[in-house]
């Protein structure tokens, strides 16, 4: 069980780190959009890169959750 706990903690740390990154990127997207509403034109290429990084971070979070769930399902099935 200790090994599973370590895996759980690692997964939670990874999810926390990804979530923090995602929230920071989201704040940057919102800031850019507020500036655009004020008439400031963002660098389109830079904004697209930000959106791509935001999307990749979200996909990484989703993949991490799936791995975490799969590990729990495997442990549950093995314990039966």
C-alpha positions in Angstrom: 0.0 0.0 0.0 2.9 2.4 0.7 4.0 2.1 -3.0 0.5 3.0 -4.1 0.5 6.0 -1.7 3.8 7.2 -3.3 2.3 6.9 -6.8 -0.8 8.7 -5.6 1.4 11.5 -4.1 3.5 11.8 -7.2 0.3 12.0 -9.4 -1.2 14.6 -7.1 2.0 16.7 -7.2 2.1 16.5 -11.0 -1.6 17.5 -11.2 -1.0 20.4 -8.8 1.9 21.6 -10.9 0.0 21.3 -14.1 -3.1 23.0 -12.6 -0.9 25.9 -11.4 0.6 26.3 -14.9 -2.9 26.1 -16.4 -4.2 28.8 -14.1 -1.3 31.1 -14.8 -1.8 30.6 -18.6 -5.5 31.3 -18.1 -4.7 34.5 -16.3 -2.4 35.5 -19.1 -5.2 34.8 -21.7 -7.7 36.8 -19.7 -5.2 39.7 -19.4 -4.5 39.7 -23.1 -8.3 39.7 -23.8 -8.9 42.6 -21.4 -6.1 44.6 -23.1 -7.6 43.8 -26.5 -11.0 45.1 -25.3 -9.2 48.3 -24.3 -7.9 48.7 -27.9 -4.4 47.2 -27.5 -3.7 44.7 -30.3 -1.7 41.7 -29.0 1.0 40.0 -31.0 -1.1 37.4 -32.9 1.7 34.8 -33.1 2.5 35.2 -29.4 -1.2 34.9 -28.5 -1.5 31.7 -30.6 1.5 30.2 -28.9 -0.1 31.0 -25.5 -3.4 29.3 -26.5 -1.4 26.3 -27.8 0.5 26.0 -24.5 -2.8 26.4 -22.6 -4.3 23.6 -24.7 -1.3 21.3 -24.3 -1.3 21.9 -20.5 -5.0 20.9 -20.4 -4.4 17.8 -22.4 -1.5 16.9 -20.1 -3.8 17.3 -17.1 -6.4 15.1 -18.7 -3.8 12.4 -19.5 -2.5 12.5 -16.0 -5.9 12.0 -14.5 -6.6 9.1 -16.9 -3.3 7.4 -15.8 -4.2 8.0 -12.2 -7.6 6.5 -12.6 -6.2 3.5 -14.6 -3.7 2.8 -11.8 -6.5 2.8 -9.2 -8.6 0.5 -11.4 -5.7 -1.9 -11.9 -5.1 -2.0 -8.2 -8.7 -2.6 -7.5 -8.9 -5.4 -10.1 -5.8 -7.1 -8.7 -7.2 -7.0 -5.2 -10.3 -8.9 -6.2 
